[in-house]
Amino acid sequence: MAGSTLFQRILTHFPYEPSPEQRSAMEALADFLDPVSRQRVFILRGYAGTGKTSLLAALVRALHDAGREVFLMAPTGRAAKVMAGYSGTAARTIHKQIYTAVPRSGGGMSFILRPNKSKNAVFLVDEASMLTDRTGDSLTDASSSLLDDLVSYVFHAPGSRLILVGDRAQLPPVGYDDSPALEGRTFENGYGLCCTEADLTRVYRQDEQSAILQNATRVRQAMESGEALPWGSLKFRTGDDFVRLEDGYDIQSAIEGAYSQEGLSETILITRSNKRAGAFNAQIRSRVLLSEGEIAAGDLLMVVKNNYFWVEETSPCGFIANGDLAEVMSVRREEELYGMRFARVELSLTDYPQMPKFEALILRDTLYSQAPALPEDRARTFFEQVMLDYEDLPPHKRFEALAKNEYYNAIQVKFGYAVTCHKAQGGGWDNVLIEQVWMPEPKLSREYLRWLYTAITRARKRVYLIGFPDEFFE
């Protein structure tokens, strides 16, 4: 397929006259996807409002027109759902696409890479800023990373092309200064793969009236100075889609309005710590939702640790992933065992509407904990208590029994009304509330601005600011 032909197809599907920058990115993508090209990896970086999503949608449709096989992936289920929405093509999580589960000899399941049998296919990964090359993130090998596995999977078949898309102004993975999957040198130096890069930096005119995008752009431009900025140097423009909340009544009213108009699953509150998220979750349940009891039907939960026990590997999600959102459809009963507290519930995964409801045990101990998940010392005690049940078994049979123990495999969850920004990353909500928290010094650091930019760009319709002082507003 000649590059010029594909370029014309992309242009046909693009919804408006492209800017010179957008046109250049289209041409670069078309050349990259020419079968004679030696390039194997393409990195498309684009800020919010630069037309990145429109370009990707046009590219996917152009590839379909050309009869080229294309696979869409994202790091989280919610990001995959967003990707499927704008592209009109099914999208999967990276884990679901590249891994398959196999039984372990000692019981339970382990993961191996699926064989990639699709020659000359295009693999497109959105929200790539979330990917790490950190050893131990792989599901197959403690000495590998998720990025290692993605590269191995894609290039197992001849003629494959990998396109990674993301916003380098967003938060990098925890522990990183920058996102490795958005840097060409990662692939050239680490994997010996020829890489092409393109950037979209200009916000196109259709979005200039959006206060969300205008303010996100102001934050990003402030970030580009590379230095901490004086307090008061960043000014927000308020509007119908960018609202300042000034007191507790405003906050409760905004949350109630958002829930009634778009629903619980389309509203998120973002704060900077698990402790603050826990406090907001408790207040929302008691004051807004008027929930009774520790857990109730209708509660929105966020999974805080991968779980491979409760759904089949062949299901749409493959496994229950850290960050997945679930609605409690009913609470069957609460139980206590092994020094831990559980609830047997019926769940529905909100980002997988095609999945049937399923019954599972959740761990109530993590619901109100200030830690990100079950602390290591409690997890160790839990393990030891469960293993006491199997003292009479041969050593190799004990771990087989442990892998089948439904209490030990209970899903670790927190309430999903308020979350940290890293938990929200990769997703989009109609309504996003952002809490400003105490800062040790009156400076706007690059890390803080990156956090703020990521939080603002989670919103599709409205942003509500909580606790931001007068200095932040025009």
Sequence and secondary structure as in RCSB ss.txt:
>XXXX:A:sequence
MAGSTLFQRILTHFPYEPSPEQRSAMEALADFLDPVSRQRVFILRGYAGTGKTSLLAALVRALHDAGREVFLMAP
TGRAAKVMAGYSGTAARTIHKQIYTAVPRSGGGMSFILRPNKSKNAVFLVDEASMLTDRTGDSLTDASSSLLDDL
VSYVFHAPGSRLILVGDRAQLPPVGYDDSPALEGRTFENGYGLCCTEADLTRVYRQDEQSAILQNATRVRQAMES
GEALPWGSLKFRTGDDFVRLEDGYDIQSAIEGAYSQEGLSETILITRSNKRAGAFNAQIRSRVLLSEGEIAAGDL
LMVVKNNYFWVEETSPCGFIANGDLAEVMSVRREEELYGMRFARVELSLTDYPQMPKFEALILRDTLYSQAPALP
EDRARTFFEQVMLDYEDLPPHKRFEALAKNEYYNAIQVKFGYAVTCHKAQGGGWDNVLIEQVWMPEPKLSREYLR
WLYTAITRARKRVYLIGFPDEFFE
>XXXX:A:secstr
  HHHHHHHHHHHSSS   HHHHHHHHHHHHHTSTT    EEEEEE TTSSHHHHHHHHHHHHHHTT  EEEEES
SHHHHHHHHHHHSS EEEHHHHHEEEEE TTSSEEEEE     TT EEEESSGGG    TT  SS TT  HHHHH
HHHHTTSTT EEEEEE TTS  STT SS GGG HHHHHHHH   EEEEEE S  GGGTT HHHHHHHHHHHHHTT
 S EETT   B  BTTEEEE SHHHHHHHHHHHHHHH GGGEEEEESSHHHHHHHHHHIIIIIS   SSS TT E
EEE S B SSS TTSSSSSB TT EEEEEEEEEEEEETTEEEEEEEEEETT TTS  EEEEEEGGGTS SSSSS 
HHHHHHHHHHHHGGGTTS HHHHHHHHHH TTTT EEEEESSEEEHHHHTT  EEEEEEE    SSSEE HHHHH
HHHHHHTTEEEEEEEES  GGGB 
